[in-house]
Amino acid sequence: MQKRSRDRSTVTNATARGHLLVDVEKLALLAQLTHRSSMTFSVVGSRNGPQGACSSSEKKTLKDHVSLRHHSYTLKRDRHLHESLCLVMKYESAKSPVKEWQKEMKGVPMLHTHICDLLDIKHPIMSAPMSGGIAAAELTAAVSQAGGFGLIGAMTSDGPDWLRAQIREVRERTDKPFGVGFISSFPGLDELVQVALEEHVTAVSHSFADPTPYISSAHAVGVKVIAQVQTVAQAIRGVQAGVDVLVAQGTEAGGHTGYISTLPLVATVVDVARTLPVLAAGGIADGRGLAAMLLLGAQGVWMGTRFYASREAGARAWEKQRMVKAGADETVLIKVYDFTFAYPFPSTIGDRVLGNDYTARWHGHDEDVVAHREELREQVSAAMKEGDVHLAAVRAGNAVGLIHNIESACTIVRQTAAEAESILRERPGQLLR
Ligand SMILES: Cc1cc2nc3c(=O)[nH]c(=O)nc-3n(C[C@H](O)[C@H](O)[C@H](O)COP(=O)(O)O)c2cc1C
C-alpha cells in the first residue's frame, strides 16, 4: 500500500510556487480516469531542458498529445497517450487541476505486482539479458530508467572486463535497479558471475544450466537469483534450491528456448512455485501479452524480441529492420547455428531464429554441418557483418509479428504497462454480465 501511494505521488511534484513538474503520460491517465475533457497549462520548461525551453523532440512529443491555444497547451484526451515527457507547467487557475484530479484518483488501482516490491521497480516488465552485446548498458539502463528492470546479457566474446565496464556504465546512466543474465552452460561463467557479485547488481539470472551452485554466494552479498526454466522439473529444482524468481520461458521465445508453450508452462510453473514470483517469457510483446500473463498468475513479463527491436538495443540497423518486416510465421526452432559455431547449449534446447536460405538448406543435416563447420562458420560470420539476411542469424520469437516499429525502450515499457492496465481495468468487466 505504501509503495502504491509513493508511485502515485510521482505523478506530479511541486517545483516552485504555481509550477508543477508533470509527467505527461500520467497526466493523460488522470484525464482518462477522471473523465475530464481537458486542462490548460502554460509550459515553462522541461525536466531536461532549461526553464522556459523544451528540446525539439520534446516539442514534437508535446504536439502529438496536446494542442496549443494562445500560449497555453490543452491536454488532448487520448486513451493511447503513453509517451513519457516531464514538463514544468504553470497552472493558470488558483486551484491546481492536477491536484484536484489526483484527489479524484485516490482509490483508482494502478498495475503493481509482487515483483515490483521485490526488485523495487514501477512496472512488472523485464528486458531479457540478450547476449552478443544486444542487451548492453544502453538498453539495460533505458529499461530500468523507464521503470522496468533491465538485464545486461553477460555472454559476449569480450569477457569479464567488458561486463564490469557495462555495469558501471549503467550506473552512470541511471540510479535504478538492474541485473545481469548468463548463459550458464557456457565456459567462463564463474569469472562473469564474480564480476556481477562484486559490483552488487540487484539480481543475476541463470539460464540453460542448474543455478544451484550460484545461489548461496549471491545471497551472501544480497544479490537475488533469477532462474529461467523451460520445463516444470527445472522449476521445481529452482524452488528447492532457493532461487528468488522463476522465469517460465515458453517455446515461442526468441533465441534459445525449450519446447513447451508459454501458456501451459507459465500456468504450471505458477502452480509449483507457490509463493515464489514467476515471470512469463516467450511470445509477449505488448500490453495484451502482459495482461494475459498476469491473469495466468505470473507477476510480470520478461521480453527479449520486443526489446531487440528497440532504439537502444546493441544490434545493427539491418537486424532491427528484418524484425520489423518479419511476420509471426517466419521463425523456425533449429540447431543449425549452434552446430555451426559449436555453442555449448544443452541438447534439450533449440534456437528460435528467423528462417532463411541457410536454415532451409542445413536444418536436419546436423552431421553435414559439423563436417563443414569451418567453411560454414566463415560464410555466416561474413553474412552477419554484411547484413546478408539469407545466411545471417537473427534470433526472434513468434512475437516478432507484433512488432511494427523500432521504438525507444522507454516507450515500450510504458506503453506495455499502460495498455495492460487499461485492459485489466476494462476487459474483465465487459466479459462478466
Ligand atoms: C536475440 C536474443 C538473444 C538472447 N540471448 C539470451 C541470453 O544470452 N541469455 C538468456 O538467458 N536468454 C537469452 N535470450 C532469451 C530471453 O531470455 C527470453 O527468454 C526470450 O527473449 C523471451 O521471448 P521473446 O523473445 O518472445 O520475448 C535471448 C533472446 C533473444 C531474442
The ligand as an SDF file (V2000), in Angstrom:
LIG
                    3D

 31 33  0  0  0  0  0  0  0  0999 V2000
   18.4640  -12.1000  -29.6040 C   0  0  0  0  0  0  0  0  0  0  0  0
   18.2100  -12.8640  -28.3490 C   0  0  0  0  0  0  0  0  0  0  0  0
   19.2730  -13.2060  -27.5320 C   0  0  0  0  0  0  0  0  0  0  0  0
   19.0330  -13.8850  -26.3320 C   0  0  0  0  0  0  0  0  0  0  0  0
   20.0900  -14.1800  -25.5140 N   0  0  0  0  0  0  0  0  0  0  0  0
   19.8610  -14.7290  -24.2940 C   0  0  0  0  0  0  0  0  0  0  0  0
   20.9150  -14.8900  -23.3390 C   0  0  0  0  0  0  0  0  0  0  0  0
   22.0550  -14.5570  -23.6010 O   0  0  0  0  0  0  0  0  0  0  0  0
   20.6160  -15.4140  -22.1320 N   0  0  0  0  0  0  0  0  0  0  0  0
   19.3460  -15.7830  -21.7940 C   0  0  0  0  0  0  0  0  0  0  0  0
   19.1200  -16.2170  -20.6910 O   0  0  0  0  0  0  0  0  0  0  0  0
   18.3330  -15.6540  -22.6900 N   0  0  0  0  0  0  0  0  0  0  0  0
   18.5520  -15.1310  -23.9010 C   0  0  0  0  0  0  0  0  0  0  0  0
   17.5080  -14.9720  -24.7860 N   0  0  0  0  0  0  0  0  0  0  0  0
   16.1640  -15.4550  -24.4210 C   0  0  0  0  0  0  0  0  0  0  0  0
   15.4730  -14.4620  -23.4930 C   0  0  0  0  0  0  0  0  0  0  0  0
   15.9960  -14.5630  -22.2000 O   0  0  0  0  0  0  0  0  0  0  0  0
   13.9490  -14.6180  -23.4010 C   0  0  0  0  0  0  0  0  0  0  0  0
   13.6190  -15.8330  -22.8280 O   0  0  0  0  0  0  0  0  0  0  0  0
   13.1950  -14.5090  -24.6890 C   0  0  0  0  0  0  0  0  0  0  0  0
   13.6610  -13.4680  -25.4840 O   0  0  0  0  0  0  0  0  0  0  0  0
   11.7010  -14.2900  -24.3920 C   0  0  0  0  0  0  0  0  0  0  0  0
   10.9090  -14.4490  -25.5030 O   0  0  0  0  0  0  0  0  0  0  0  0
   10.5660  -13.2790  -26.5480 P   0  0  0  0  0  0  0  0  0  0  0  0
   11.7950  -13.1640  -27.3840 O   0  0  0  0  0  0  0  0  0  0  0  0
    9.3910  -13.7770  -27.2790 O   0  0  0  0  0  0  0  0  0  0  0  0
   10.3090  -12.0370  -25.7730 O   0  0  0  0  0  0  0  0  0  0  0  0
   17.7240  -14.2830  -25.9900 C   0  0  0  0  0  0  0  0  0  0  0  0
   16.6640  -13.9090  -26.8170 C   0  0  0  0  0  0  0  0  0  0  0  0
   16.8920  -13.2030  -27.9770 C   0  0  0  0  0  0  0  0  0  0  0  0
   15.7110  -12.7950  -28.8290 C   0  0  0  0  0  0  0  0  0  0  0  0
  1  2  1  0
  2  3  1  0
  2 30  2  0
  3  4  2  0
  4  5  1  0
  4 28  1  0
  5  6  2  0
  6  7  1  0
  6 13  1  0
  7  8  2  0
  7  9  1  0
  9 10  1  0
 10 11  2  0
 10 12  1  0
 12 13  2  0
 13 14  1  0
 14 15  1  0
 14 28  1  0
 15 16  1  0
 16 17  1  0
 16 18  1  0
 18 19  1  0
 18 20  1  0
 20 21  1  0
 20 22  1  0
 22 23  1  0
 23 24  1  0
 24 25  2  0
 24 26  1  0
 24 27  1  0
 28 29  2  0
 29 30  1  0
 30 31  1  0
M  END
$$$$
